[in-house]
Structures are given as C-alpha cells and as structure tokens.
Amino acid sequence: MNDDDNRRETHREAMQIERLEPDRRREVLNAYLDDELVPAAARHVTVWLDAHPEMLKEVEHNRRVWDLLDLYEDESASPDFAAQVLAKTVRPPRRLVLLPRLAAAAAAVLVLAVGGLLLATRSGGPGPDETRDVADLSVLESVPAEYLEQADALLALSDDEFEALLLADLEEPWGGG
C-alpha cells in the first residue's frame, strides 16, 4: 500500500471507528489529532468521541502531551549514534580462555580440599590408630595465591550454582580458546 491508499483506508476506518479493534482505533485517533482526516471523517470521529467520554479524555490527554512536546526543539543525533548505543549495550560473544578454566578448576580443588578437612575435623578427626598427614596441607601451599583469592566467591555459591560452573567448563571444547 502506498501513502494515498493508507490515507484512504484511515478515512474509511474513521467512518467506522466504533467497530475498530483498540490498536487500530488508536491509530485513527492519532490521525485525527494530526488533522490528517478528511472533514467528514473528522466530524464522525468528533461525534463518536462526544458519545465516549473515556476516549475523549484519552485523546485530550494525548493532545496536551503533544502540545507540550512541540515546545521543545528536536535534538539532532550524530550519524553514528545507533552504532555507539549498540556498542555499549550489546555484549560480544563470551570467549573463555584456558586460564580462567584452570583457575576455576584449582579453586574447585581448593574448596573440596578445605571442605574435606573441615569435614574430617568435624567428624572427630583421625582415630587412635590414624595419623594426620601433614603433606595433605602442603597441597594448599602449591595453589597460586591468585586462585585462593577467588575461593570466597566460590564458597558463596549455592550447590546448584557451583555445579553449573563446573558443568559450563565441560560443555565448551577445551581447544576453543
């Protein structure tokens, strides 16, 4: 449909405004507010609005808003405005590298080791004929300090979140970069 066909359709629909769906009726009322209707269609809409005070109230509200907006000058936007907005709002695809995966794995080992130690001490510790192996604690010393800094974040995760973190590493190919 070209613009003339659209106008004719709007004029025809304005003459049947009482039968229109709400969305289409709103479009006809906007054409009425913009003085785009032929006089006969505009008179018909005016008569219909007089019979429907709730719609007249909405139309008058829209007219006041439009009048207020007309008081402001249009702001010009730079030609690259859309690109700038998209650059700031659209995230690039997530690329996982091997180092964060290793850090997560090391942190998981750390959490499991600390959890195992805590569990062992809560359950009464080693029995009379068992001895605690100090070498187990040396595992913690071999973990880089930067991985230990992430332990608090991992400890704060719920079981479901922690499992999802572990599974996320398994779902993507290791060689993917």
N, C-alpha and C positions, 0 to 999 in steps of 0.2 A: 504494500500500500504506500502510495506517496502522500505528501502532506495534504493535498487537496482532498484525497479520499479519507484521510484521518479526520480532517475538519468536518466533512460531510457526515461521517459516522458519529462524531461527537455531537453534532447538531441534532441528528436523528435520535441519538440516545438521550439527549437533554429533553426531548419531547416525550420521552418515556421514562423519566427519572424515577418514578415511583416503582418501576419494575426491575430496576438495575440491582445487581449484586453490590454490596457495600464498597468493594475496592473500585469497581468501575464508576459507581456513583461519586466517589471521592474525586476521581479524575475529571468527571463532568463538572463538579463543583469548583475544581481548580480552574478549569477553562472559564467558568462563569466569573470567578474572581479576577481572572486576567482579561476580562472583556473580549474573549475570543468567540463568543457565541453570537449568532445572528440575532437580531432583535426579537423575533418570535420565540426562539428557543430560550433566550434570556428571560423574557416575560413569563414563560411557562415555569422555569426554574424558580423565579421570584414568587409566583403563586404557590408553588409546591413548598417553598421554604416558609411562607406565611402559615401554611397548614401544618408544618412540622417544626415547632419552636426549638426542639432539641438540636436539630440540624442547623437551624438558623443561628443558634448560639455558637455552634462549632464554626460555621462559616464566618461569622463576625469575629470570632477569636482569631481565625486564620488571617482575616483581612488586617486586623490590628498588628499581628506579628509581622506580616509582610510590609505594612507601612513603616514599622519600626526598623526593619531590615533595610528598607530603602534609604533610611537616613545615613547609613554607613556606605562609604565608598568600597568598591570591590578591591580586595588586596591582590596584587599581582604575585604570582608564584614563579620561581625560577624554572626554567625549562627542565632542569634535572631534579625537580622536587620529588617526583614519584620515585625516581631511582634512589634518592637519598633516604626516603622513608622505607622503601623495601630493604635497602642495605642495612638499616638499623633494626628492622623488625623481623626479617626472615633469617633464620639460622642456617648456616651452611650444614651440609650433612656431617654427622659426627664421625670423626676418624679416630679410632682407637689405635694407639701405638703400643708396642710391646712393653715399654717401661711402666705405664700405669697398670697394665695387667700383672706384671711382676710385683708391683707394689701391692696390689690388691691380694695377690696370692700370698705374699710374705706377711701382710697384715692378717690374713685369714689364719696362716700357720701360727702367728703370734697369739691371736685370740684363742685358738684352740689349745696352744701350749699353756697359756695363762689360765684358761678355763680348766684344763686338766689338772694343773697344780692346785687351783682353788678347790676343785672337787676332791682331790686326794687329801688335802688338809682338812676339809670339812668332814670327810668320812672317817676321821680319826687318825689319819696319817698311816705310816707304814706299821706293819705288825711287828711283834718282837723279833721274828727272825728275818724281817725285811730291813734293808738299809736304803736310805735315800741316796740316790746317785747325784752327786754334785755336778756331774757332767751334763745332766739334763738342763741345768740352769745356764750352762755355757752356750747353749743354743741361742738364748736371748741376746747374748753379747755379740753373736755373729750377725744379728739382724741390723742393717744400717739404721742410724738414728732417724733419718727422714721417713722411714717406714713406721717407726714407732710413734711418730707424731700423728699418724693417721689412725692409730689404734683407738683413740677416744671416739672418733667418728664411727668407726666400725662397731665399737661396743654399744653405741647409742642406737644402732639399727635394731629393728624388730627381727624376729626369726624369718619372717616372710621376706623382708627387705634384704637381709643378708643372703638368703637363698637365691633371690632374684639377682643379686650382684654376682654371685658365683656362677649362676647359670648364664648370665649375659656374656661372660668371658668364654663360655663353651659354645655359645650359639654362633659366634662370628669366627671365621677362619683365622688361624694364628698368623698366616703369612699375609694377611690383608693390609698390613701397615698400620 
